[in-house]
C-alpha cells in the first residue's frame, strides 16, 4: 500500500477529449497507472494516477485544462474472493471513510491495483499494510 498523488482533471465530455489528453501525456513519456472516467454530461473529473505528476500538470496547463491534486491510497489486492473485503474492513474498523474507489485486474495477473480516496490518508496507509 502506498500514498500516491492523483490528478482530477476536468475534461469536457466530447469525442476526442480523452484521446487528446492521453496523447499529450504520452508525448512527454507520462504513463497512466490508473484512471477513472465517469459517465457525465458536460465537464467531468477524469481521475489519473500517473508516473510523472509534474509533467502531467504542465500538460494540463498547456491544454488549458483545470485540475486538482490529492493524495490517495494505491493498494495491491490479491485476486481471490474476500481480498477487497479484508482491506475495506480494516479501514472501516479504524473509522476511515472511503469517499470513492476504482480499480482493475487482468485475468492471470494475480493482483489488482485499487485506488482509494479516503478521509484520512496517513491513517489508511498505516492500517492497510
C-alpha positions as CSV (number, residue, x, y, z in Angstrom):
1,X,0.0,0.0,0.0
2,X,1.3,3.4,-0.9
3,X,0.2,7.0,-0.7
4,X,0.2,8.4,-4.3
5,X,-0.8,11.7,-5.9
6,X,-3.9,11.7,-8.1
7,X,-5.0,14.4,-10.5
8,X,-8.7,15.1,-11.0
9,X,-8.6,16.6,-14.5
10,X,-11.7,18.5,-15.7
11,X,-12.3,17.2,-19.2
12,X,-15.2,18.1,-21.5
13,X,-17.3,15.1,-22.4
14,X,-16.8,15.2,-26.1
15,X,-15.4,12.9,-28.7
16,X,-11.6,13.0,-28.8
17,X,-11.1,15.0,-25.5
18,X,-9.7,12.0,-23.6
19,X,-7.6,10.9,-26.6
20,X,-6.0,14.4,-26.8
21,X,-5.1,14.3,-23.1
22,X,-3.7,10.8,-23.2
23,X,-1.8,11.5,-26.4
24,X,-0.2,14.7,-25.0
25,X,0.8,12.8,-21.8
26,X,2.4,10.1,-24.0
27,X,4.5,12.7,-25.9
28,X,6.3,13.5,-22.6
29,X,6.5,9.8,-21.5
30,X,3.9,10.1,-18.8
31,X,2.5,6.7,-18.1
32,X,-1.1,6.4,-16.8
33,X,-1.0,3.8,-13.9
34,X,-4.8,4.1,-13.1
35,X,-7.7,6.2,-14.3
36,X,-11.4,6.6,-13.8
37,X,-13.8,8.3,-16.3
38,X,-17.4,8.9,-15.1
39,X,-20.4,8.9,-17.3
40,X,-21.3,12.5,-17.0
41,X,-22.6,15.2,-19.4
42,X,-20.7,18.4,-19.8
43,X,-17.3,18.6,-18.0
44,X,-16.3,15.6,-15.9
45,X,-13.5,14.9,-13.5
46,X,-11.2,12.3,-15.0
47,X,-9.1,10.9,-12.2
48,X,-5.5,9.9,-13.1
49,X,-2.6,8.3,-11.2
50,X,0.5,8.8,-13.3
51,X,4.2,8.1,-13.1
52,X,5.1,11.8,-13.8
53,X,2.7,14.1,-11.9
54,X,4.7,17.3,-12.5
55,X,4.9,16.7,-16.3
56,X,1.2,15.8,-16.3
57,X,0.3,19.1,-14.6
58,X,2.3,21.0,-17.2
59,X,0.5,19.2,-20.0
60,X,-2.9,20.1,-18.4
61,X,-1.8,23.7,-18.1
62,X,-0.7,23.9,-21.7
63,X,-4.0,22.4,-22.8
64,X,-5.9,24.9,-20.6
65,X,-7.4,22.0,-18.5
66,X,-8.2,22.7,-14.9
67,X,-7.1,20.0,-12.4
68,X,-6.9,19.3,-8.6
69,X,-4.2,17.2,-7.0
70,X,-4.9,15.0,-4.0
71,X,-3.3,12.1,-2.1
72,X,-4.9,8.7,-2.4
73,X,-4.1,5.2,-1.4
74,X,-2.8,2.7,-4.1
75,X,-3.3,-0.8,-2.8
76,X,-2.4,-4.1,-4.4
77,X,-5.1,-6.6,-3.7
78,X,-4.8,-10.3,-4.4
79,X,-7.1,-11.9,-7.0
80,X,-9.1,-14.0,-4.6
81,X,-12.6,-13.8,-3.0
82,X,-12.6,-11.6,0.1
83,X,-9.4,-9.7,-0.6
84,X,-11.1,-6.3,-1.2
85,X,-13.4,-7.0,1.7
86,X,-10.5,-7.5,4.1
87,X,-8.9,-4.2,3.1
88,X,-12.1,-2.2,3.3
89,X,-13.0,-3.9,6.6
90,X,-9.6,-2.8,8.1
91,X,-10.3,0.8,7.0
92,X,-13.9,0.7,8.4
93,X,-12.7,-0.8,11.7
94,X,-10.4,2.2,12.1
95,X,-13.1,4.8,11.3
96,X,-11.6,5.6,7.9
97,X,-14.3,6.5,5.3
98,X,-13.9,5.6,1.7
99,X,-15.1,8.6,-0.5
100,X,-14.7,6.7,-3.8
101,X,-12.6,3.9,-5.2
102,X,-11.7,2.4,-8.6
103,X,-9.5,-0.4,-9.7
104,X,-9.0,-3.3,-12.1
105,X,-7.2,-6.6,-12.7
106,X,-6.3,-8.6,-15.7
107,X,-7.0,-12.3,-15.6
108,X,-4.0,-14.2,-14.6
109,X,-2.2,-11.1,-13.1
110,X,-2.6,-12.3,-9.6
111,X,-3.1,-8.9,-8.1
112,X,-5.2,-5.8,-8.8
113,X,-4.4,-2.2,-8.1
114,X,-7.2,-0.3,-6.3
115,X,-7.2,3.4,-5.8
116,X,-9.0,4.7,-2.7
117,X,-9.8,8.2,-1.8
118,X,-10.2,8.2,2.0
119,X,-10.9,10.5,4.9
120,X,-7.5,10.1,6.5
121,X,-4.7,9.1,4.0
122,X,-2.0,8.8,6.6
123,X,-4.0,6.6,8.9
124,X,-5.2,4.4,6.0
125,X,-1.6,3.9,4.8
126,X,-0.6,2.6,8.3
127,X,-3.7,0.5,8.8
128,X,-3.8,-1.3,5.5
129,X,-0.3,-2.5,5.3
